Every structure is written in structure tokens, then in C-alpha cells.
């Protein structure tokens, strides 16, 4: 072990005395616990926001997002859903600007007259809104009561007005993302006899978020997981490029992102068709009454709440995601289609709860050949490799800072801080065994066989190292032949 390198006590001190430096550099036997874990939610703000667009802000309590991004903002909804699943990890939010755009406008048209008393119930942006209708109430009277009930819900991302029997719902934020369905019937709760209702999009939303400005503002910040309120092609193209940049060796600030994709099976598979990112997951919303941005927030929180790396998320219940109507739920075969197309799937269990079934990346094809490729299918592959890279860089920077570099076999005194290629190979094996015990890597014999370090041919201050970790897989499928006998 090299002799201590005193940083505070001078080597030529002549005045007598006893002097002690305090050095905490070796206090942690496991430095991997020091990796910061942060999540980020990106979405639109609403009127009354106190934090400007493109400024990240830390959220400790969910209600802080209401102050920062405005009452009824999509970001406030996302933060509230996130904190319901993950109350302890670091969470940040940032609002994106749509400089030129219009808000989506939805119309709910009621007709008829109630022939019996009853409750008119609808899910609006994932929240249950109910009004009582008495026998003889007209559609206009029920519509007026519904408008009042919606206005009373300050958390909803829409502004409600009423004209005659038409309730108009205008998104608080501009953008095309608002065109997904907002209003859903409640299973098992029929409308009062004589009253009918139909939703239409009166004005399509226009405008895409300026995510370039968002990522410019985040250039120096690393986030483990990003939840996106947006799922349009333009936004996802920018996200794909940013995630690839962050994963690059010279940046090494890798992040992964979730975005829920609403719509029918064909619409979802079409949306995933041009995506091929190892770092992005599109989650099929399967026509849930819960808006896509709220699903995104809950999936992001589910992953952040899970300790460790490389574990599957299958079976994790999303308590605030509403199940699709029975007729809209996908079969196993249809969910297999989604997974092969790079779309993550949700599943409704026997009690009607929505849970994550499997998370995959959008990567499905080798870009150099066009052939199908499962290398990056599981999003956790990118995450695990990013963590291993971070831990190796942290280990070397902490342990070998200020060392000299010599050839294999160089004879130096024990108090000389020097490293050689063979010494670095031995360090890599120790590092590998630590992560093998954590269940991240396997086959130490193969790792040692293929591990190789050598001095660079032109730069005497550089070692080139090949490390080939074999990642541990996930227990997802069990095939059993129950070969019975009589």
C-alpha cells in the first residue's frame, strides 16, 4: 500500500509538533451507494406558474408543483401521480414552451331529458366527475351542473364552459398532445335514462414543445429517468437524439425516458415504427381513461421507487391508472405484437388493477443491416451498463487519482503511487466480483479470459482496457412440459 500522500502537512516542516490530517477518501467500502438518483418530468405549465419555462425545479411535496407550474397544469398532475408512488427519490420538473400554438378544445354534447333520477358520471382526464340529475332535468340543466363540477376541480387540466347543452373543455396548455380523448364513460354506471352524451374534438391542438431549449437548460444535469408528457414524432425525435448524446462515451450522463402512447393497437404500433432507441420506452396506454401523461408519470415513479438495477418491473401496480373497458383490453397475442414492435405493455389483473407487464425499449433493428436485433430490447440493459460505467469511472477516479503509469513488471518502491496494465486488470476482476455478488454480471472465468489491458501505442500516459461483462438476465418466461403419467 503506498504511503499516505499528505495534502495539508508540508513535507519540509521544521517546527516541532504533532499534526493530523483527516482523510475520508477511504471511508466507504462500497462507493456504489453514492450514485445520485434523480427523476425528471417534462410537460406544459398553466396560467399562474411562478417558474419560467426551461427552468428545472426540485419537487419535494407534490403540491409544490401547483405553485411552480400553475393550478390544473399537466406538470402538477404528473408530479402528484409521481409522488403517490415514489415519495423519497429526488424529483425535478421542467416546463416546455410552445411559442406558437393553440389549445385543444373538446365538446361534450348532451341531449334528451332525464326520465328518472340518477347520476351522470364521467372520467375527465382520469378523474371521476359526477352530477345528480333529477327526473325531468333537461340536457342543458345536466350540462350546466357538469360544468360547475368540472370548474370545482382545480386539478383538472381543462377550463370548462357551457352553452345550452354543450360543455366545452379547453386545455390549459397549447399543443397537439391535447387531442387524445379526455372524457370516458364509467363502467357499470349508466347515464340517467333519457340522457345521452357524445364527445368530439371541436378544435385540434396545434404546436409542439421546444424541447431543444429544455435540454439546453439541462445540459449539465444528469437524470436517471425522464417522464415525458409528449408523444408526437417531433418531440420524440429530439428526445431520441438527446438520449443518444448523453449515452456517448465523452458525455456519459446517460438517461432513459418513458412516454405513454394513447390510441388503438394500430395507432400505437404506427407511432413506434420509426423509433429505434435503446434508451426510450413507449408505453401502450391501451385506451385507458387515464391520460397518457399521467401514465408516464406513474411508470417513471415505479421504476425510480425500485432499488437496485436490472430487475424487471412486471407486476408493479399503477394505482392511479384506470383500466380500459373490457372490450378495449388487448389479448396476449396483441401485447406480444406490441412488445416485438418496441412498445411496453400494461396488463389488467383479475381485480381490475392496471400493472406493468413488461418494459422494453423502442430498439428492434440493427441500424447497420436492418435485421431484427434483441441486443437492446430490455430498457434495463442500457440502465445497467450506464450504472456499471459510472461505478467504474468513480472507482478509478477515486482510487488512482494522481498515479503514475508504468509498464508491466516495473519495479517501484511501495510508497510510489504507480499503476500498470496488469494491476488494472486485477482491479477490474475485483470490481467484477463485487457486481457479480450484486447480481448484475456473471461468468467471471469468461470475464478474466477476455479481459485485456495494454499501454497505448502512441500515448505513454494512456491505458486501453477491454472489459467484457456478461449481464445477468431477467426471469420473465417459464416454459414447463408437465409430462404426466397414469
ABEGO torsion letter per residue (X at the ends): XBBBBBAABBAABABBEBBBBBBAAAABABAAAABBBBBBBBBBBBBGBABBBGBBBBBABAAAAAAAAEBGBAAAAAAAAAAAABAABBBBBBBBBBABBBBBBBBBBBBEBBABBBBBBBBBGGBBBBBBBBBGBBAAAAAAAAAAAAAABAABABBBBBBEABBBBBBABBEAAAABBABBBBBGBBBBBGBBBBBBBABBBBEBBBAAAAAAAAAABBBABBBBABABAAAAAAAAAAAAAAABAAAGBBBBBBBBBBEBAAAAAAAAAABBBAABBBBBAGGBABBAAAAAAAAAAAAAABBEBGBBABGBBBAABBBBBAAABBBAAAAAAAAAAGBBBBBBBAAGBBBBABBBBABABBAAAGBBBAAAABAAAAAAAAAAAAAAAAAAAAAABGBBBBBBGBBBBAABBBBBAAAAAAAAAAAAAAAAAAGABBGAAAAAAABBBBBBAABAABBBBBBBBBBBBBBABBBBBBBBBX
